[in-house]
């Protein structure tokens, strides 16, 4: 899937704002605006139930007879945990609130099984109940917050959303270069809203994008291949 580079996006924004001149400080400002815009687009996609556009999957491995797995590194960018599955029995692990989890599993290690039925995310860990009595692979499907990009890198979203990012960049530049131009800033803001409505909010939502309706509950959103020993 084609994606735009950061450098190309910076050039587009400066050209649209009629300020396409060599200026490293300005380039850094534009990249700041791009990073803010990426996070805004991410939230718009989540609100429009387009989690697949932001979805990622990570594999965790449990330790036998240990109730939790640390996720501070592997899932550091996770914002919304969508689905948890295991491949030992091809089963779904139900995500429940942590306060409910500790009510059910007061002492998780006192209740063990080959694979867990439920899990809860809390304090940089994912807790499993019953506690797995063996090492198993756990797959976590989640929506991840876009990391800040720098010059030379590639944008995380497909080119379809480039017009929104360009409009956001123009709005940011107009506000910075001509802060008293209320009319220009307002016009730029209207264009951002128009493009968001066109490309995200009111766009046709086919089954491949509507993640909440595209899969049966028993099937993971990003199904990995089963590990065969």
KAKACOR-V264125 format. One record per residue. N is the residue number from 1. SS is DSSP state (a for helix, b for strand, c for the rest). OMEGA is omega in whole degrees, 0 to 359 (* if undefined). Layout:
N/SS/OMEGA + N/SS/OMEGA
This chain:
1/c/182 + 2/c/177 + 3/c/184 + 4/c/176 + 5/b/179 + 6/a/182 + 7/a/179 + 8/a/179 + 9/a/178 + 10/a/180 + 11/a/180 + 12/a/182 + 13/a/180 + 14/a/180 + 15/a/179 + 16/a/179 + 17/c/180 + 18/c/179 + 19/c/184 + 20/c/179 + 21/c/177 + 22/c/181 + 23/c/184 + 24/a/178 + 25/a/178 + 26/a/178 + 27/a/179 + 28/a/177 + 29/a/180 + 30/a/179 + 31/a/175 + 32/a/180 + 33/a/178 + 34/a/181 + 35/a/175 + 36/a/181 + 37/a/179 + 38/a/180 + 39/a/178 + 40/a/178 + 41/a/177 + 42/a/181 + 43/a/177 + 44/a/179 + 45/a/177 + 46/a/181 + 47/a/180 + 48/c/179 + 49/c/177 + 50/c/183 + 51/a/181 + 52/a/180 + 53/a/183 + 54/c/190 + 55/b/175 + 56/b/177 + 57/b/176 + 58/b/178 + 59/b/176 + 60/b/177 + 61/b/179 + 62/c/173 + 63/c/182 + 64/c/176 + 65/c/175 + 66/c/190 + 67/c/187 + 68/b/175 + 69/b/178 + 70/b/181 + 71/c/184 + 72/c/179 + 73/c/186 + 74/c/181 + 75/c/183 + 76/c/182 + 77/c/184 + 78/b/177 + 79/b/180 + 80/b/176 + 81/b/188 + 82/b/187 + 83/b/175 + 84/b/181 + 85/b/175 + 86/b/185 + 87/c/176 + 88/c/178 + 89/c/184 + 90/c/185 + 91/b/175 + 92/b/176 + 93/b/185 + 94/b/176 + 95/b/178 + 96/c/177 + 97/c/184 + 98/a/180 + 99/a/175 + 100/a/181 + 101/a/183 + 102/a/174 + 103/a/180 + 104/a/183 + 105/c/181 + 106/c/174 + 107/c/186 + 108/a/184 + 109/a/178 + 110/a/182 + 111/c/186 + 112/b/176 + 113/b/180 + 114/c/179 + 115/c/180 + 116/c/176 + 117/c/185 + 118/b/176 + 119/b/178 + 120/b/178 + 121/b/181 + 122/b/171 + 123/c/176 + 124/c/180 + 125/b/169 + 126/b/183 + 127/b/182 + 128/b/176 + 129/b/349 + 130/c/178 + 131/b/178 + 132/b/179 + 133/c/178 + 134/c/176 + 135/c/179 + 136/c/178 + 137/b/179 + 138/b/180 + 139/b/181 + 140/b/173 + 141/b/184 + 142/b/172 + 143/b/185 + 144/b/177 + 145/c/181 + 146/c/175 + 147/c/177 + 148/c/178 + 149/c/177 + 150/c/179 + 151/c/179 + 152/c/180 + 153/c/181 + 154/b/179 + 155/c/185 + 156/c/184 + 157/c/181 + 158/c/188 + 159/a/179 + 160/a/185 + 161/a/178 + 162/a/181 + 163/a/178 + 164/a/182 + 165/a/176 + 166/a/180 + 167/a/177 + 168/a/179 + 169/a/178 + 170/a/178 + 171/a/180 + 172/a/180 + 173/a/178 + 174/a/180 + 175/a/182 + 176/a/184 + 177/a/184 + 178/c/188 + 179/c/180 + 180/c/181 + 181/c/184 + 182/a/182 + 183/a/180 + 184/a/179 + 185/a/179 + 186/a/180 + 187/a/179 + 188/a/178 + 189/a/178 + 190/a/179 + 191/a/176 + 192/a/180 + 193/a/180 + 194/a/182 + 195/a/176 + 196/a/179 + 197/a/183 + 198/a/189 + 199/a/182 + 200/a/191 + 201/a/184 + 202/c/178 + 203/c/177 + 204/c/183 + 205/c/179 + 206/c/186 + 207/c/181 + 208/c/180 + 209/c/184 + 210/c/188 + 211/a/183 + 212/a/181 + 213/a/189 + 214/a/182 + 215/c/171 + 216/c/183 + 217/c/184 + 218/c/183 + 219/c/181 + 220/c/181 + 221/c/181 + 222/c/191 + 223/c/176 + 224/c/175 + 225/c/181 + 226/c/178 + 227/c/180 + 228/c/180 + 229/c/*
